[in-house]
Amino acid sequence: MLRRLMAAALAATGLAAAGLAAAPAHAAPAKPPACDPGYCFTVDVKLDRAPAVGQTATLTVGVTAKEDLPNATTIIELPETLRWVRPPAGLAHAPATIGRSPVDRASRTERARRGTPVRYEGIVTAVAPGPASIRVQARDGRPGPGSEGLAYLTIGERSSVFGMPPDDRGPRAQAPATSGTWEDDTCVQGRVKHIRAEDGAVRGVPGIRVTAFDADGDGPDRLGATFTDDAGDYQVCFPGADEDGTGQDVYIEVSSANDYWEIVKPGDGTDYAVRSDVRQDVPRGSALSVIDYEAAPGSPAEGAFRIFTAAHETWTAYTGWLNQPGNECWKPGEASCRKVTVIWAPDRVVPVSYYCPGAYGTDCSKRFEIHLDASVALSKMTVAHELGHFIMDYAYDGMPPYDASCDEHYVKDETTPACAWTEGWADWVAVQTYDDTHLRWGPTDPAIDIESPTWFSEGWFDGTDVEGRVAGALLDLADSGPRDEKYWDVGGLGPAGVVAAFRKAPADDIDQFLGGLSAQDKVLAEQVLFQNAIRNTRYEDLFDRKIAHWPSNEHLLPVFPTTAGKWSVVATVASPPNGANVDLYTYPVDHAKVPLASSDGTASNADFIAVQPASDDDVYVAHAASDVDYQEYALEVAEAPDGDLQKGTPQEISMGADRLVEIRTARIEQGEPATFIATPRDGQDVDLFVMAPDANRWGMPRSAARRSTSGGPNKAERITIADPKVTGVYAVIVIRKSGEGNLLLTHT
């Protein structure tokens, strides 16, 4: 029976493909700049010399926009080791802080002309020895990353060099010869620390290698090694007696590697290794000696530790989502787990950080490499994003087909389904790792909300080829509770459920990913994909006397069945009623009849369409539209019960706050007067309508009905038909405007 024909069945019968996208056409988003954030400028930064302490140098910054941009902002940051002697003209500057590192931040916003360089020149002086990173960013007014430029030098008291200082680790110590008579009777402990970029908190570095050495005069002896725990704490134990009978003179070396990832320098591929001061004569037999190490602010080690910690946070999150306790590999079941190599240096500019799925000339020397720009030391989510690519490559034993449109991509823009899946997955890994709703870059980059965008969100494109839509859908599939949005955000699988589906089989796009879900979860996923504007049409079932609340203008097709021989009515109104006006459009799903519209024009007045009795069951679409996108509306369908409203036999009807429309029928003979009265019992306000049958029409809008004009809260509504022109079964329709309770419906 058609009464049982629900929305899922409509798609199965092919009606979904029969041109039923009846939602009114909606304007495309305002055209953004053709360039994507991060790709809109070229930035050149030059110092004419590397100044030692007390010396000056001329800083020249050139910014060139790739197209006309109305709001182009240039930001120049000086570290605390440098100071302006003469700042660039036209830039306002003020002190700021990144982590706990002071910077002087100068900026200017102006209109940029395509291909026309803007040049800034100033004079700086070196005021203290140490690393000095002059960071320049150019950006337009949109959220997302900016275009970066960098000048990096190491300042000395008497001379300075561009780039990092030479590696001073010297020869690596070897493990001492073992002896059966020695015992590990002495321990040192401590914490490896760094300062977080985002909030300045001191944080331990988890999972990093710590090696203890004895600083003997003829060269260091390796005493033992371990890895820090999740808090950054370590303990290394060793034989406590030195060769001269005193305690060991101990220092630790911290190096940026473990069994699952490593942070290395470009060129020689060596890890970042730093040494503590020496603790002389560690007492033999003691475990109380503490040797901490904290990366110096602005040092290469600080940046490496930040990246290393972000990798650990991503690894901890993802291996937890694998839901296989005790398995620490990125890919369960591997006899030898792959290690991902992260290539980074504080003086290395990479136009766009990237992952290498294979060897590609000079850009990628081997597979499972990540290349990061210097600025990524300030962007933990970028680390997690690139690790998301590594996870996909490792889990799938290959990446989805490459497309040139992915060379430059932006969260809100169209690329291809494969690119959107690859980048959207990586975006999700980054945002989900930090249990966030926004994709974040550096400290001056506006974040992008991934959770909230839906239909008509400003600046967003729609479909399977938009990476931000894919990332948002994955977030909604995973989240639940307070994070659930009002409409169609019904996932609740948790990150583990998303990862389980991701690992079922390699996917080239989000539709293939859905193949890893159970049938029940696919039903939820289709709602989530509609919420995130990936699916462009959705059917929803309307059930008799069950009000529904949805937002207007998206491509939603609510459907309801009718029964042969019975009146039905479908009604809608803005919810709350003081919102923007909502109009109603109704038509059979097979488009066999001309669509009807009801448009009263007043937001607080419900529009409705009454469907006349027919000889066959049928299914109809009821679509609500408004001048305001995403205006919420209430929608309800009601079918007349068996039996007519008899003269002199009132019927008591209950209409709670969750009701909008009610319908009864009454037979009226031509020329015989009839009166209908709706009397509120509980102070509510209702409207009363009577619809005459019309053999030439399948349905009629509100404007075709007779309406009571007395009206008002707690007032009886009355309609008298003094001279009925048609014999037949009339529809008596009640609209609840406010209040709730019982009412008495009378036919006299």
C-alpha positions in Angstrom: 0.0 0.0 0.0 1.2 3.5 -0.7 0.5 4.4 2.9 3.6 2.4 3.7 5.7 4.0 1.0 8.3 5.9 3.0 11.2 8.0 1.9 13.7 5.2 1.5 11.3 3.3 -0.8 10.9 6.4 -3.0 14.6 6.3 -3.9 14.4 2.5 -4.5 11.6 3.0 -7.0 13.6 5.5 -9.0 11.4 8.4 -8.2 14.4 10.2 -6.7 15.8 10.4 -10.2 12.7 11.7 -11.8 13.5 15.4 -11.5 12.1 15.9 -8.0 14.5 18.6 -6.9 11.6 21.0 -6.3 13.4 23.3 -4.0 13.6 26.8 -5.4 16.9 27.6 -7.1 19.4 29.3 -4.7 22.1 31.7 -5.6 25.6 30.4 -5.6 27.9 31.7 -2.9 29.5 35.1 -3.6 32.6 34.5 -5.7 35.7 34.5 -3.5 39.1 35.4 -4.8 40.4 32.9 -7.3 43.4 32.2 -5.2 43.1 30.0 -2.2 44.4 31.3 1.2 48.1 30.5 1.5 48.5 30.9 -2.3 47.5 34.5 -2.8 50.9 36.2 -2.4 54.6 35.8 -3.0 56.7 37.0 0.0 60.4 37.9 -0.1 62.3 38.7 3.0 66.0 39.8 2.9 68.6 41.1 5.4 71.6 42.8 3.8 73.9 41.2 6.5 73.8 39.0 9.5 74.3 41.5 12.4 76.2 40.6 15.5 75.1 42.0 18.9 75.1 45.8 18.6 75.2 45.9 14.8 72.4 46.9 12.4 71.1 45.5 9.2 68.6 46.6 6.6 65.5 44.4 6.3 63.6 44.5 3.0 60.2 42.8 2.6 58.5 42.5 -0.8 54.8 41.3 -1.0 53.2 40.7 -4.4 49.5 39.7 -4.7 48.5 37.2 -7.4 45.2 39.0 -8.0 43.4 42.2 -6.9 42.5 41.9 -3.2 40.6 44.6 -1.3 42.0 43.7 2.2 45.6 42.5 2.1 47.4 42.4 5.4 51.1 42.2 5.8 52.5 41.1 9.2 56.2 41.4 10.2 57.3 39.8 13.4 60.7 40.5 15.0 62.0 38.2 17.7 63.3 39.5 21.0 66.9 39.2 19.8 66.3 42.0 17.3 64.8 45.5 17.7 63.7 48.2 15.2 66.0 51.1 14.7 63.7 52.4 12.0 60.5 50.4 11.4 59.1 50.3 7.9 57.0 53.4 7.0 53.2 52.9 7.2 53.2 49.8 9.5 51.8 50.0 13.0 53.7 47.8 15.5 53.1 46.7 19.0 54.4 44.0 21.4 52.9 40.5 21.2 53.7 37.0 22.6 54.0 33.6 21.0 54.1 31.0 23.7 56.4 32.9 26.1 58.5 34.4 23.4 58.1 38.2 22.9 57.8 39.5 19.4 57.4 42.9 17.9 54.4 42.6 15.5 54.1 45.2 12.8 51.2 45.1 10.3 49.3 47.0 7.7 46.1 46.4 5.7 45.6 47.9 2.3 44.3 47.2 -1.2 46.6 45.0 -3.2 46.9 45.1 -7.0 47.7 42.0 -9.0 51.4 41.7 -9.9 52.3 45.1 -8.2 55.0 44.5 -5.5 54.6 46.4 -2.2 58.0 47.0 -0.6 58.7 47.6 3.1 62.1 48.6 4.3 63.4 49.1 7.9 66.6 48.9 9.9 67.0 46.4 12.8 69.7 46.0 15.4 70.7 42.8 17.2 70.4 43.1 20.9 71.1 39.6 22.2 72.8 36.4 21.1 70.7 33.5 20.0 68.4 32.4 17.2 66.5 35.1 15.3 63.5 34.3 13.1 62.0 37.2 11.2 58.6 35.9 10.1 56.5 37.7 7.5 53.0 36.8 6.6 50.6 38.1 3.9 47.0 37.3 3.9 43.6 38.4 2.7 40.5 38.7 4.9 39.4 35.1 4.7 40.1 32.4 7.4 42.9 30.0 6.7 46.6 30.1 6.4 48.6 33.1 5.0 51.5 33.2 2.6 54.8 33.0 4.5 58.3 34.5 4.2 61.2 34.1 6.5 64.7 35.4 7.3 66.5 33.3 9.9 69.9 33.9 11.5 71.9 32.9 14.6 73.2 36.0 16.4 76.5 35.9 18.1 78.3 38.4 20.4 81.0 39.1 17.7 79.7 37.4 14.5 76.4 36.0 13.2 75.4 33.5 10.5 72.3 33.0 8.4 70.6 29.8 9.3 71.0 27.4 12.2 74.3 27.1 14.1 76.5 24.1 13.2 75.6 20.8 15.0 77.9 20.7 18.1 77.1 17.2 19.2 80.5 15.8 18.3 81.2 12.1 18.1 78.4 9.9 19.4 79.3 7.8 22.4 79.2 4.1 22.3 77.7 1.8 24.9 80.2 0.7 27.5 81.5 -2.9 27.6 79.1 -5.0 29.7 80.2 -6.8 32.8 78.4 -9.5 34.7 79.5 -8.0 38.0 77.9 -4.6 37.3 74.4 -3.8 38.4 72.1 -0.9 37.6 72.2 0.4 41.1 71.9 4.1 40.3 69.3 6.2 38.4 68.7 9.7 37.2 65.3 11.0 36.4 63.7 14.2 35.1 61.4 15.8 32.6 62.0 17.0 29.1 60.0 20.2 28.5 59.1 22.9 26.0 56.8 25.9 26.0 53.5 25.4 24.0 53.1 28.0 21.2 49.4 28.4 21.6 49.2 29.3 25.3 52.7 29.6 26.8 52.2 26.6 29.1 55.2 24.5 30.0 54.6 21.0 28.7 56.5 17.8 28.9 57.7 16.2 25.6 56.2 12.7 25.4 57.7 9.7 23.7 61.1 11.2 23.0 64.4 9.4 23.3 66.6 10.2 26.3 70.2 8.9 26.6 72.3 9.2 29.7 76.1 9.6 29.3 79.0 9.7 31.7 81.2 12.7 30.9 84.6 11.1 31.2 87.7 13.1 30.2 88.6 10.7 27.4 85.2 10.8 25.9 81.6 10.2 27.0 80.4 6.7 27.9 76.8 5.8 27.1 75.1 4.7 30.3 71.6 3.8 29.1 68.6 5.1 27.2 64.8 5.3 27.5 61.8 7.2 26.2 59.8 9.8 28.1 56.3 8.9 29.2 53.1 10.8 28.4 54.1 13.6 30.8 57.6 13.9 29.5 59.2 12.2 32.4 62.0 9.6 32.2 64.3 7.5 34.4 67.6 5.9 33.3 69.4 3.4 35.5 73.0 2.3 35.3 76.0 1.1 37.4 76.8 4.0 39.7 80.6 3.6 40.2 82.9 5.5 37.9 86.4 4.1 37.0 88.0 6.3 39.7 85.6 5.1 42.3 83.6 8.3 42.5 80.0 8.7 41.2 79.2 9.1 37.6 79.3 12.6 36.0 76.0 12.4 34.1 74.3 14.4 31.4 71.4 13.5 29.2 71.0 13.9 25.5 67.5 14.3 24.1 67.0 13.4 20.4 63.9 13.8 18.3 63.2 10.2 17.4 61.4 7.1 18.5 60.2 3.9 16.9 57.2 5.5 15.1 58.3 9.0 14.0 61.3 11.2 13.9 61.9 14.9 13.3 65.0 15.4 11.2 66.9 18.2 9.5 66.8 18.7 5.8 70.0 17.7 4.0 71.8 15.4 6.3 68.7 13.9 7.9 70.0 14.0 11.4 67.6 14.3 14.3 67.6 17.3 16.7 69.8 16.4 19.7 70.4 18.6 22.7 72.4 18.1 25.9 71.8 19.0 29.4 74.4 20.3 31.9 76.5 17.7 33.6 75.5 16.5 37.1 78.8 15.8 38.9 79.3 12.7 41.1 75.8 11.3 41.0 75.5 9.4 44.3 75.9 5.7 43.8 72.8 3.7 44.8 70.5 6.7 44.6 67.5 7.3 42.4 66.8 10.8 43.5 69.1 12.7 41.1 67.1 15.0 38.8 68.3 16.2 35.4 65.6 18.2 33.6 65.9 19.7 30.2 63.8 22.6 28.9 64.2 23.8 25.3 65.4 27.4 25.2 62.7 29.9 23.9 63.1 30.4 20.1 65.7 27.6 19.8 65.6 25.0 17.0 65.0 22.4 19.8 61.8 24.2 20.9 60.4 24.0 17.4 61.4 20.4 17.1 59.9 19.5 20.5 56.6 21.2 19.5 56.4 19.2 16.3 57.4 16.0 18.1 54.7 16.6 20.7 52.0 17.2 18.1 53.1 13.9 16.4 52.7 12.1 19.7 49.3 13.6 20.3 48.2 12.4 16.8 49.6 9.0 17.4 48.0 8.6 20.8 44.6 9.7 19.4 44.7 7.5 16.3 46.0 4.3 18.0 43.3 4.8 20.6 40.7 5.0 17.8 42.0 1.7 16.4 40.4 0.2 19.5 43.1 -2.5 19.8 44.7 -2.0 23.3 48.4 -2.7 23.4 48.9 -2.3 19.7 51.1 0.8 19.2 51.6 0.7 15.5 49.9 3.1 13.1 48.7 0.0 11.2 47.8 -3.0 13.4 49.3 -6.4 12.7 52.6 -5.1 11.2 55.6 -7.2 12.2 57.8 -4.1 11.7 55.9 -0.8 12.1 56.7 1.9 9.5 58.3 5.0 10.9 57.3 8.4 9.4 60.1 10.9 8.8 59.2 14.6 9.4 61.7 16.9 7.7 61.7 20.4 9.3 64.1 23.2 10.1 63.5 26.7 11.6 65.2 28.3 8.7 63.5 26.3 5.9 60.7 27.8 3.8 58.4 25.3 2.2 55.6 27.1 0.1 53.1 24.4 1.3 53.8 21.7 3.8 53.3 18.3 2.2 53.4 14.5 2.5 55.3 12.3 0.2 53.5 9.1 -0.9 56.5 8.1 -3.0 59.8 9.4 -4.4 59.2 12.5 -6.6 62.4 14.1 -7.8 64.0 16.6 -5.4 60.7 17.3 -3.5 60.4 13.7 -2.0 63.4 11.4 -1.6 61.3 8.5 -0.4 57.9 7.4 0.7 56.5 8.1 4.2 58.2 11.6 4.4 56.5 14.8 5.6 58.1 18.1 4.7 57.1 21.0 6.9 57.6 24.8 6.6 59.4 26.5 9.4 56.1 28.1 10.6 54.6 24.7 11.4 56.4 24.8 14.7 53.5 27.1 15.6 50.8 24.9 14.1 50.2 21.6 15.7 47.1 20.9 13.6 49.3 21.1 10.4 51.4 18.3 11.9 48.3 16.2 12.6 47.0 16.9 9.1 50.1 15.7 7.3 50.2 12.6 9.6 46.6 12.0 8.4 48.0 11.6 4.9 50.6 9.2 6.1 48.0 7.2 8.0 45.9 6.9 4.8 48.9 5.9 2.7 50.0 3.3 5.2 46.5 1.9 5.9 45.6 1.7 2.2 49.0 0.8 0.9 48.7 3.7 -1.4 46.8 6.9 -1.9 43.7 7.7 -4.0 44.3 8.7 -7.6 46.2 12.0 -7.7 44.6 15.0 -9.5 46.3 18.3 -10.3 43.4 20.2 -8.7 44.8 19.1 -5.4 48.1 21.0 -5.9 46.3 24.1 -4.5 43.3 23.3 -2.4 41.3 25.2 0.2 38.8 23.8 2.8 35.8 25.6 1.4 36.5 25.1 -2.3 35.7 22.5 -5.0 38.4 20.1 -6.2 37.6 16.5 -7.0 35.9 13.8 -4.9 39.3 12.0 -4.5 41.1 15.2 -3.5 38.3 16.2 -1.1 38.4 12.7 0.5 42.1 12.8 0.9 42.3 16.3 2.3 39.0 16.1 4.2 40.2 12.9 6.0 43.5 14.7 7.0 41.5 17.7 8.1 39.3 15.5 10.3 42.3 13.7 11.8 43.8 17.1 12.8 40.6 18.5 14.3 39.5 15.3 15.9 42.9 14.7 17.5 42.4 17.9 19.5 38.7 17.3 20.1 38.0 20.6 18.4 35.5 22.0 15.9 37.8 24.4 14.1 40.8 23.8 11.8 43.6 26.0 13.1 46.9 27.2 11.7 49.3 29.7 13.2 48.7 32.3 16.0 47.7 35.1 13.5 45.7 32.8 11.2 41.9 32.9 11.6 40.5 29.4 12.2 37.8 27.7 10.0 34.7 26.3 11.6 34.3 22.7 10.3 31.5 21.7 12.5 28.8 24.3 11.8 28.7 24.9 8.1 25.7 23.5 6.3 23.4 24.7 3.4 24.0 28.3 2.4 27.0 28.8 4.7 28.9 31.9 3.4 31.8 31.1 1.1 31.3 27.4 1.1 30.8 25.2 -2.0 28.7 22.1 -1.8 29.2 18.5 -2.7 31.5 15.5 -2.5 34.4 17.5 -4.0 34.7 19.9 -1.1 37.2 18.8 1.5 35.7 20.9 4.4 32.3 19.2 3.7 34.0 15.8 4.0 35.8 16.8 7.2 32.5 18.2 8.7 30.7 15.0 7.8 33.3 12.8 9.5 33.1 15.1 12.6 29.3 14.7 12.7 29.6 10.9 12.2 31.9 10.8 15.2 30.3 13.3 17.6 27.3 13.1 19.8 25.6 14.8 22.7 26.2 18.6 23.1 28.1 18.7 19.8 25.1 17.4 17.8 23.6 20.1 15.6 19.8 20.5 15.4 19.2 18.9 12.0 20.4 15.5 10.7 23.6 15.4 12.9 22.8 11.9 14.1 26.1 10.1 13.8 27.4 9.2 17.2 29.8 6.5 15.9 32.7 8.0 17.8 36.1 8.4 16.2 36.7 4.6 16.6 33.6 3.9 14.4 34.8 6.3 11.8 38.3 4.7 11.8 36.9 1.2 11.7 34.9 2.1 8.5 38.0 3.9 7.1 40.1 0.7 7.5 37.5 -1.7 6.0 38.8 -1.2 2.4 40.7 1.5 0.5 38.4 4.3 -0.5 38.9 6.9 -3.3 36.1 9.2 -2.1 33.6 9.5 0.7 31.0 7.4 -1.1 33.4 4.5 -1.1 34.1 5.1 2.5 30.4 4.6 3.3 30.9 1.0 2.1 32.7 0.3 5.3 29.6 1.2 7.4 26.8 -1.2 8.5 23.4 -0.8 6.8 22.1 1.0 9.9 25.0 3.4 10.1 24.7 4.1 6.4 21.2 5.4 7.1 22.6 7.8 9.7 25.5 8.7 7.4 23.1 9.8 4.6 21.5 12.3 7.0 24.9 13.5 8.0 26.0 14.0 4.4 22.8 16.0 3.8 23.5 18.1 6.8 26.9 18.9 5.4 25.6 19.8 1.9 27.3 16.7 0.3 24.0 15.1 -0.7 21.9 17.6 -2.7 18.5 16.1 -2.1 16.9 14.3 0.8 13.5 12.8 1.4 11.9 12.9 4.8 8.7 11.1 5.9 5.9 13.1 7.3 3.7 11.1 9.7 0.1 11.7 10.5 -0.2 14.3 13.3 3.5 14.3 14.1 4.9 17.8 13.7 8.4 18.2 12.1 10.8 21.2 12.4 13.2 21.8 9.6 15.1 24.7 8.0 13.8 26.3 4.8 15.2 26.4 1.3 17.6 23.4 1.4 16.8 20.6 -1.1 14.6 18.7 1.4 11.6 16.9 0.1 9.2 15.9 2.9 6.7 13.3 1.7 3.4 12.1 3.0 0.9 9.4 1.8 -2.8 9.9 1.3 -5.6 7.4 1.5 -8.2 6.9 -1.2 -11.5 8.5 -0.3 -10.1 10.8 2.5 -9.3 14.4 2.9 -5.7 15.3 4.0 -4.2 18.6 4.9 -0.6 19.7 5.2 0.3 23.0 6.9 3.5 25.0 7.7 4.4 28.1 9.6 7.5 29.9 10.7 8.8 28.5 14.0 8.8 30.6 16.1 5.9 32.5 14.4 7.8 35.8 14.6 10.4 34.5 12.2 10.5 35.2 8.4 7.5 34.2 6.4 7.4 30.6 5.0 5.4 29.5 2.0 4.2 26.0 1.1 4.5 24.1 -2.2 2.9 20.7 -2.7 2.8 18.2 -5.6 2.6 14.5 -6.2 5.9 12.7 -6.3 5.3 11.5 -9.8 4.6 15.1 -11.0 1.4 13.9 -12.6 -0.5 16.9 -11.3 0.2 20.7 -11.4 1.9 21.8 -8.2 0.0 24.0 -5.7 1.4 26.9 -3.6 0.0 28.5 -0.5 1.4 32.0 0.3 -0.4 34.0 2.9 2.5 36.5 3.3 2.3 36.8 7.1 4.8 34.8 9.0 2.5 34.1 12.0 -0.3 32.7 9.7 0.1 29.1 8.7 0.0 28.2 5.0 -1.8 25.0 4.2 -2.9 22.9 1.3 -5.8 20.5 1.6 -5.7 17.4 -0.6 -9.1 16.2 -1.8 -10.3 12.6 -1.6 -9.2 10.5 -4.6 -9.9 7.1 -6.0 -6.4 5.9 -5.3 -3.8 6.2 -2.6 -1.0 8.6 -3.5 2.2 10.2 -2.2 2.9 13.9 -2.1 5.8 16.2 -1.5 5.5 19.2 0.8 8.2 21.8 0.5 8.6 25.0 2.5 10.5 28.0 1.2 11.3 31.4 2.7 13.0 34.6 1.7 15.4 33.9 4.6 17.7 30.9 4.2 17.5 28.4 7.1 14.4 29.9 8.6 13.0 27.2 10.7 9.5 26.1 10.0 7.0 23.7 11.5 5.3 21.2 9.1 2.5 18.8 9.9 0.1 16.6 7.9 -3.2 15.3 9.2 -5.7 12.9 7.6 -9.4 13.1 8.3 -10.5 10.3 10.6 -13.4 8.0 9.7 -16.8 9.4 10.2 -18.2 12.9 9.6 -18.8 15.7 12.1 -22.6 15.3 12.7 -25.0 18.2 13.4 -25.7 18.5 17.1 -22.9 16.1 18.0 -19.8 18.1 19.1 -16.4 16.6 19.1 -13.7 17.4 21.6 -10.3 17.7 20.1 -6.9 17.9 21.9 -4.1 20.0 20.4 -1.0 20.2 22.4 2.0 22.5 21.9 3.4 20.0 19.5 0.5 20.3 17.1 -0.3 22.7 14.2 -3.2 21.4 12.2 -6.3 19.3 12.7 -9.0 18.2 10.2 -12.5 16.8 10.3 -15.1 16.3 7.6 -18.8 17.1 7.3 -21.4 16.4 4.7 -23.3 19.4 3.5 -26.3 19.4 1.1 -26.6 22.1 -1.5 -28.7 25.0 -0.3 -28.8 23.8 3.3 -27.1 26.3 5.7 -24.4 25.0 7.9 -22.4 26.6 10.8 -19.1 25.4 12.3 -17.8 26.6 15.7 -14.4 25.9 17.3 -14.6 26.8 21.0 -11.2 26.9 23.0 -11.5 25.2 26.4 -8.1 26.4 27.7 -7.6 29.9 26.5 -5.8 29.1 23.3 -6.0 30.9 20.0 -7.1 29.0 16.9 -8.1 29.7 13.3 -11.0 27.8 11.7 -11.4 27.1 7.9 -13.9 25.2 5.8 -12.9 23.9 2.4 -15.6 23.0 -0.2 -15.0 20.0 -2.5 -14.1 20.8 -6.1 -14.2 18.0 -8.7 -11.9 19.9 -11.0 -8.9 20.2 -8.6 -6.8 17.7 -6.7 -6.1 20.1 -3.8 -6.6 23.7 -2.7 -4.5 26.2 -0.8 -5.5 28.3 2.2 -6.7 31.1 0.0 -9.5 28.9 -1.4 -11.0 28.2 2.1 -13.6 30.2 4.1 -12.1 31.6 7.3 -13.6 32.7 10.6 -13.0 36.4 11.2 -13.9 36.7 14.9 -10.7 35.4 16.3 -8.4 36.0 19.2 -7.2 34.0 22.3 -10.0 32.2 24.2 -12.5 33.3 21.5 -14.8 31.0 19.7 -14.3 30.8 15.9 -17.4 30.6 13.7 -18.0 30.0 10.0 -21.5 30.0 8.5 -22.2 28.8 5.0 -25.6 30.3 4.3 -26.2 28.9 0.8 -23.9 25.9 0.0 -23.4 25.7 -3.7 -22.1 22.1 -3.7 -23.3 18.9 -2.2 -20.5 16.8 -0.8 -18.0 16.2 2.0 -16.4 19.4 3.2 -13.1 19.7 5.1 -13.1 21.5 8.4 -9.6 22.6 9.3 -8.3 24.0 12.6 -5.0 25.8 12.9 -3.5 26.2 16.3 -1.9 29.6 16.6 -0.9 29.7 20.3 -1.7 28.0 23.6 -2.6 24.4 24.0 -5.4 22.2 25.3 -8.8 21.0 24.2 -11.3 22.6 21.9 -14.9 21.8 21.1 -15.8 21.5 17.4 -19.5 21.8 16.6 -21.6 21.5 13.4 -25.0 23.1 13.6 
